[in-house]
Amino acid sequence: MTGSDPYAALGVRRRINAAGALTRLGGAVMAPEVVEAMAAASRASVDIGELQDAASRRIAQATGAEAGMVTTGAAAALTLAAAASIARWDVAKMAALPHADAFPRDILVPRTQRTGYAHALAASGARLVDIGHNDRGTGAGVRGLEAWEIETALSPSVVAVFFSANATSLADLPTAVSVCKAHGIPLIVDAAAQLPPKENLRRFIAMGADLVAFSGGKALGGPQASGFLTGRRDLIASALLQQLDMDVAPDTWTPPKLVDRANLRGVPHHGIGRGFKAGKEEIVGLLTALDRFLEADDAAANAALQTRLEAIAASLNGFDVALVPAAKTGRVPVLEIAVRDALTISARLQKGDPPVHLSERHAARGVLTLDPQVLLPEHDAPLAAALRAGLQSV
Ligand SMILES: *Cc1c(COP(=O)(O)O)cnc(C)c1O
């Protein structure tokens, strides 16, 4: 399977991705600089704990947190965050997970924050406890998360509170922070897809979150199977211990600097995260992508995307197309295309030649969204042609 087109060799079709950095479409398209860093990393042996220490320093600089670690994605980061909240420095608990019935393991999940990714928390052995109401989200009322809803659910079996960050939920984050701080409970924030803007790398830590999970394979432009967890040093150390290869001799083991061995009653065995180890290539690739992301000029990048979208919109003359600028989406500009039967059209575009993917996130209100986050410039023209044909034939 050598040669320049591994997909052709496998008989797998390339797709026009105007849906965003979706995992099921392979996530980000990596810059050559990231690919080269990963290739160079692959040609040497290093101590992974030492490499994660270096990653911790780099991620801490970028986020303003005490520490960080590279994971195999935000979902893995959430599982490790939950495992760290349950086990802390206790090697016996690390050894027991995901079987945690014998000790505190409850994570409070406000109903306003319930997402499909909560499963990643439960995978650690945590028990998820739903709390509160979702009046605002369901359109039934005006209220979001309230402090008393968290406080009444607190008990000695609660090890953490979960919060899924997005533009609408953000208003409720200070409430969660203040209750968690007052009671010494870690607050875990899922910020997987909250980039850009790059300010969000620091935002949730600055607001008082204890652990924050980000994806590396979405807007960050890192390897698809990467992400990171950032936050409190002791919790990151516990998470790292539960991810590292621990087939070590206690007499010769050199723990990462993040890990204060005096806090450990013994040397942990392989933990719950051993099955989602971050490789040297992912760690170096993620850090290289993070550097590039920090250096990038978001305003210029969004202006360039907007110019491309304007050209596509112009060629869709006659269809109901609206450009939503980055200032309005909070991330990149998008085109919203109003259609009569969004999912039927989306399915047809996906089956076309070439296959085209638009975001279905607003399909329920009759809108297909052209999200240019990972759209290759050479795909603009064939995309516009496929849309003209696909939208017409309804
Ligand atoms: C994508 C996403 C995840 C999972 O991230 P991975 O890096 O793919 O593991 C978790 N939470 C939210 C809100 C996401 O959008």
The ligand as an SDF file (V2000), in Angstrom:
LIG
                    3D

 15 15  0  0  0  0  0  0  0  0999 V2000
  -16.1980   15.7310   19.2700 C   0  0  0  0  0  0  0  0  0  0  0  0
  -16.6960   15.8570   20.6690 C   0  0  0  0  0  0  0  0  0  0  0  0
  -16.2600   14.9860   21.6630 C   0  0  0  0  0  0  0  0  0  0  0  0
  -15.3020   13.8590   21.3930 C   0  0  0  0  0  0  0  0  0  0  0  0
  -14.0750   14.3210   20.9630 O   0  0  0  0  0  0  0  0  0  0  0  0
  -12.9740   13.3360   20.3410 P   0  0  0  0  0  0  0  0  0  0  0  0
  -11.7560   14.1860   20.2970 O   0  0  0  0  0  0  0  0  0  0  0  0
  -13.4900   12.9280   19.0010 O   0  0  0  0  0  0  0  0  0  0  0  0
  -12.8600   12.1780   21.2630 O   0  0  0  0  0  0  0  0  0  0  0  0
  -16.7150   15.1770   22.9470 C   0  0  0  0  0  0  0  0  0  0  0  0
  -17.5930   16.1650   23.2410 N   0  0  0  0  0  0  0  0  0  0  0  0
  -18.0680   17.0140   22.3020 C   0  0  0  0  0  0  0  0  0  0  0  0
  -19.0280   18.0840   22.6850 C   0  0  0  0  0  0  0  0  0  0  0  0
  -17.6300   16.8900   20.9800 C   0  0  0  0  0  0  0  0  0  0  0  0
  -18.0820   17.7260   20.0400 O   0  0  0  0  0  0  0  0  0  0  0  0
  1  2  1  0
  2  3  1  0
  2 14  2  0
  3  4  1  0
  3 10  2  0
  4  5  1  0
  5  6  1  0
  6  7  2  0
  6  8  1  0
  6  9  1  0
 10 11  1  0
 11 12  2  0
 12 13  1  0
 12 14  1  0
 14 15  1  0
M  END
$$$$
